């Protein structure tokens, strides 16, 4: 979604705003490559931002302006990326018409078939496929509809920070641009079908690609916060300490301890065992819901299969999470951390999986 004060291509400040943290990347698109000069991440406290809603604008403004100052970000033009369950994404088939008439046709189709007031949404679309059906030319498109109040609130917030909003993007679209750019460098096996799993704090965002082409996206309203809640509740520790413990604990070790408890029901029900049980129950619930998404895709055609899973986002910091997914789904799984089509001025790329959405937002095609 493009603001009226659009500028020519140049350096951008890409901001990925989520319920748990705000990530900022300063960089520029140069052909099929990205040059990244600076990045930073800052945690958001409870009640500041959630599911696309700015709950405490002054606090969010203070956090961002302090980040900009502390990390010496100089660029004012901003490309913002968010994801929330209020954003509507639909694949649609429409007759092929002249490009200047496509939006009018899409607005008509939306008003007929979706139970929304289109005047309350900003609509954007991309053409996924041109094809012939019954002798007629048609388009398969992906529609994105974002509530106008969400767009305006983020626009006003960025301007209050002294920044110039240029673009507003969705995580799934930012990822697609990054995957397409990486495919030009023969990265991420362009011949395969790949599931990209953004394991976030409050949302697990799953995108399926055949080769480098987007197929569909699903949001699961669950994420890393569920594990924090278990630790806070049972161990009676602050949230920050729970997050640190979570990152240091092997998920395979928890699974092994859980299996021992299942095989020994007489084991004492102390606090440690309660943490193990509830943590593994929640992880199994997450994987069950992910599996439903994967099976939906494979059920659409006998030829459909998933060749690879890449995990990124905050949840990718769980120790040995890829190994657990490989065991559960029988699919090769890795953390998405190798992006040779990006040139980093600073060489420390250990935190790269946290910045995938922001990196994709830098790409403006």
C-alpha positions in Angstrom: 0.0 0.0 0.0 1.6 3.2 -1.2 1.3 6.6 0.5 0.6 9.7 -1.6 4.1 11.1 -0.9 5.9 8.3 -2.7 9.5 9.0 -3.5 11.9 7.6 -6.1 13.9 4.5 -5.2 16.5 5.2 -2.6 17.5 4.2 0.9 14.6 3.2 3.2 13.9 2.6 6.8 12.0 -0.7 6.9 10.0 -1.2 10.1 8.5 -4.5 11.1 6.0 -4.0 13.8 4.8 -6.9 15.9 3.1 -7.5 19.2 6.4 -8.5 20.9 9.0 -6.2 19.3 9.7 -3.6 16.7 12.5 -4.3 14.2 14.1 -1.6 12.1 16.4 -2.1 9.1 18.1 0.7 7.1 19.0 -0.3 3.6 18.5 0.0 -0.1 17.5 -2.2 -3.0 20.2 -2.4 -5.7 19.0 -4.5 -8.6 18.4 -8.0 -7.3 20.4 -7.4 -4.2 19.9 -5.5 -0.9 22.5 -3.4 0.9 21.8 -3.3 4.6 23.7 -0.6 6.6 22.0 -0.9 10.1 19.5 -2.9 12.0 18.0 -2.9 15.5 15.3 -4.6 17.5 13.5 -3.4 20.7 11.0 -5.2 22.8 7.5 -3.8 23.3 5.9 -4.0 26.7 2.4 -5.4 27.3 -0.4 -3.1 26.2 1.6 -1.2 23.5 0.8 -2.9 20.3 -1.2 -6.0 19.5 -2.6 -7.7 16.3 -2.3 -4.5 14.2 -3.7 -2.2 16.8 -1.7 0.7 18.3 -2.9 0.5 21.9 -0.4 3.1 23.4 0.7 5.6 20.7 2.9 7.8 23.0 4.8 4.7 24.3 5.2 3.3 20.8 6.5 6.8 19.6 8.9 7.0 22.5 10.3 3.5 21.7 10.8 4.2 18.0 12.4 7.6 18.4 14.8 6.3 21.0 15.7 3.4 18.7 16.4 5.9 15.9 18.5 8.1 18.1 20.5 5.3 19.8 21.3 3.4 16.5 21.9 6.6 14.4 19.3 5.8 11.7 19.4 8.7 9.3 16.8 7.8 6.6 13.4 9.3 7.0 11.4 7.5 4.2 9.7 4.5 5.8 8.4 1.2 4.5 6.2 -0.4 7.2 5.3 -4.1 7.4 2.6 -5.5 9.7 0.5 -8.6 10.0 -2.8 -9.0 11.7 -5.9 -11.1 11.6 -8.0 -8.1 10.5 -6.3 -8.1 7.1 -8.3 -10.0 4.5 -6.4 -12.0 1.9 -8.3 -13.8 -0.8 -7.5 -15.4 -4.1 -10.0 -14.4 -6.8 -10.6 -15.3 -10.4 -11.7 -12.4 -12.6 -12.2 -11.8 -16.3 -9.1 -10.3 -17.9 -9.7 -6.6 -18.6 -7.5 -3.6 -19.3 -5.2 -2.9 -16.4 -6.8 0.5 -15.7 -10.2 -1.3 -15.3 -9.0 -4.1 -13.0 -9.5 -2.3 -9.7 -13.1 -1.3 -10.6 -13.9 -4.9 -11.4 -12.2 -6.2 -8.2 -14.2 -3.7 -6.1 -17.4 -4.9 -7.7 -16.5 -8.5 -7.1 -15.6 -7.8 -3.5 -18.8 -6.0 -2.8 -20.8 -8.9 -4.2 -19.0 -11.8 -2.5 -17.3 -10.6 0.7 -19.4 -9.5 3.7 -17.4 -6.2 4.2 -18.0 -2.5 3.5 -15.3 -1.9 0.9 -15.3 1.8 1.7 -13.8 0.9 5.1 -10.8 -0.9 3.5 -7.8 -0.1 1.5 -7.6 -2.6 -1.4 -4.5 -3.8 -3.1 -3.9 -6.8 -5.4 -1.4 -8.6 -7.5 -1.8 -10.8 -10.5 -0.7 -14.4 -9.8 -1.6 -16.0 -13.1 -3.0 -15.4 -16.6 -4.9 -18.3 -18.0 -7.6 -19.4 -20.5 -10.8 -21.0 -19.3 -13.6 -22.0 -21.7 -12.0 -19.9 -24.3 -12.0 -16.8 -22.1 -9.0 -15.0 -20.7 -8.9 -14.8 -16.9 -6.7 -13.6 -14.1 -6.0 -15.3 -10.8 -5.3 -12.5 -8.3 -4.4 -12.2 -4.7 -6.4 -9.5 -3.0 -5.2 -7.7 0.2 -7.8 -5.6 2.1 -6.6 -3.7 5.1 -8.9 -1.7 7.3 -8.5 2.1 6.7 -8.4 2.8 10.4 -5.4 0.6 10.8 -3.7 2.3 7.8 -4.4 5.8 9.1 -3.3 5.0 12.7 0.1 3.7 11.6 0.5 6.6 9.1 -0.2 9.1 11.9 2.1 7.4 14.3 5.0 7.4 11.9 4.5 11.1 11.1 4.4 11.8 14.8 7.9 10.3 15.0 9.2 12.7 12.3 9.2 10.1 9.6 7.9 10.0 6.1 5.6 7.0 5.4 6.1 5.8 1.9 4.9 2.2 1.8 2.8 -0.1 4.0 3.2 -3.8 3.5 2.0 -7.2 4.8 4.4 -9.8 6.1 3.4 -12.4 3.5 4.0 -9.9 0.6 7.4 -8.8 2.1 8.4 -12.5 2.3 7.3 -13.2 -1.3 9.5 -10.3 -2.5 12.5 -11.6 -0.6 12.0 -15.2 -1.8 11.7 -14.0 -5.4 14.9 -12.0 -5.0 16.7 -14.9 -3.4 15.5 -17.2 -6.3 17.4 -15.0 -8.7 20.6 -15.9 -6.8 19.6 -19.7 -7.0 18.9 -19.6 -3.2 16.2 -21.6 -1.4 15.9 -24.3 -4.1 13.7 -22.6 -6.6 12.7 -26.0 -8.0 11.0 -27.0 -4.7 7.8 -26.4 -2.8 8.7 -24.6 0.4 6.8 -23.7 3.6 8.1 -20.6 5.3 7.0 -20.5 9.0 7.2 -17.1 10.8 7.1 -18.3 14.4 6.1 -15.1 16.0 5.1 -14.1 19.5 1.3 -14.1 19.0 0.9 -15.4 15.5 2.4 -18.3 13.5 2.4 -17.1 9.9 2.7 -19.9 7.3 3.3 -19.2 3.6 3.6 -21.8 0.9 5.6 -21.3 -2.3 5.8 -23.5 -5.4 9.3 -22.8 -6.7 9.5 -19.1 -5.9 5.8 -18.4 -6.6 3.4 -17.7 -3.8 0.6 -20.1 -3.4 -1.2 -19.3 -0.1 -0.9 -18.0 3.4 -2.5 -18.9 6.7 -2.3 -17.2 10.1 -2.5 -19.3 13.3 -3.4 -17.3 16.5 -0.7 -18.9 18.6 3.0 -18.4 19.1 5.9 -18.0 21.4 3.9 -16.2 24.1 2.2 -19.5 25.0 5.5 -20.8 26.3 6.2 -17.7 28.2 2.8 -17.9 29.9 3.6 -21.5 31.1 6.9 -20.4 32.7 5.4 -17.3 34.3 2.5 -19.2 35.7 4.3 -22.2 37.1 7.6 -20.7 38.1 6.3 -17.4 39.2 9.0 -15.5 37.4 9.0 -12.2 35.5 8.2 -12.3 31.8 11.7 -11.2 30.8 13.2 -14.0 32.7 10.8 -16.5 31.2 11.8 -15.4 27.7 15.5 -15.8 28.5 15.0 -19.3 29.9 12.9 -20.3 26.9 15.8 -19.4 24.5 18.3 -21.4 26.5 16.3 -24.6 26.9 16.4 -27.3 24.3 13.0 -28.2 23.0 14.2 -31.8 22.3 15.2 -32.0 25.9 11.7 -31.0 26.9 10.3 -33.6 24.5 12.5 -36.3 26.0 11.5 -35.3 29.6 7.8 -35.3 28.5 8.1 -38.8 27.0 9.6 -40.1 30.3 6.7 -38.6 32.2 4.2 -40.2 29.8 5.9 -43.6 30.2 6.0 -43.2 34.0 2.7 -41.8 35.1 3.6 -42.3 38.8 6.3 -39.6 38.4 5.8 -36.9 41.0 3.7 -33.9 39.8 6.1 -31.2 40.9 6.5 -27.8 39.3 9.2 -28.9 36.9 7.1 -31.8 35.6 4.1 -29.4 35.2 6.2 -27.1 33.1 7.4 -29.9 30.9 3.9 -31.3 30.4 2.3 -27.9 29.6 5.2 -26.8 27.4 5.0 -29.9 25.3 1.2 -29.9 25.2 1.3 -26.4 23.8 4.1 -27.2 21.3 2.1 -30.3 20.1 -0.9 -28.1 19.7 1.1 -25.6 17.6 2.4 -28.4 15.4 -1.0 -30.0 15.0 -2.4 -26.7 13.7 0.6 -26.3 11.4 0.1 -29.9 10.1 -3.5 -29.0 9.2 -2.2 -26.2 7.0 0.3 -28.5 5.3 -2.3 -31.2 4.8 -4.7 -28.7 3.3 -2.0 -27.9 0.7 -1.1 -31.5 -0.1 -4.8 -32.5 -0.4 -5.4 -30.1 -3.2 -3.6 -32.2 -5.7 -2.0 -35.7 -5.7 1.2 -34.1 -7.0 1.4 -31.6 -4.1 4.1 -32.2 -1.5 6.2 -30.0 0.7 10.0 -30.4 0.1 11.4 -28.0 2.7 10.4 -25.9 5.7 12.2 -22.7 6.7 11.6 -21.2 10.1 12.2 -17.6 11.1 10.9 -15.0 13.6 11.4 -15.0 17.3 10.3 -18.6 17.8 13.2 -19.7 15.5 15.5 -19.0 18.5 14.1 -22.1 20.3 17.1 -24.4 20.6 16.7 -27.5 18.3 13.3 -26.4 16.9 14.2 -27.5 13.3 15.1 -30.9 14.6 11.7 -31.2 16.3 9.9 -30.1 13.2 11.9 -32.6 11.0 10.8 -35.4 13.4 7.2 -34.3 13.5 6.5 -33.5 9.9 9.1 -35.7 8.1 10.2 -32.7 6.1 13.7 -31.2 6.0 13.6 -28.1 8.2 16.1 -25.3 8.8 16.3 -21.8 10.2 16.1 -19.2 7.5 19.5 -17.5 8.0 21.5 -17.7 4.8 20.7 -14.8 2.4 23.7 -14.2 0.2 21.8 -11.8 -2.0 22.0 -9.3 0.9 25.2 -7.3 1.5 25.6 -6.4 5.1 27.8 -3.5 6.1 28.0 -5.1 9.5 29.0 -8.8 9.4 27.1 -10.1 12.5 24.1 -11.8 10.9 23.3 -14.1 13.9 20.0 -12.3 14.4 19.0 -12.4 10.8 15.9 -14.7 11.3 14.3 -11.9 13.3 14.6 -9.4 10.4 13.2 -11.4 7.5 10.0 -9.4 7.2 11.8 -6.1 7.4 14.4 -7.2 4.8 11.6 -8.1 2.4 9.9 -4.7 3.0 13.0 -3.0 1.6 12.2 -4.5 -1.8 9.7 -2.2 -3.5 8.8 -3.9 -6.8 
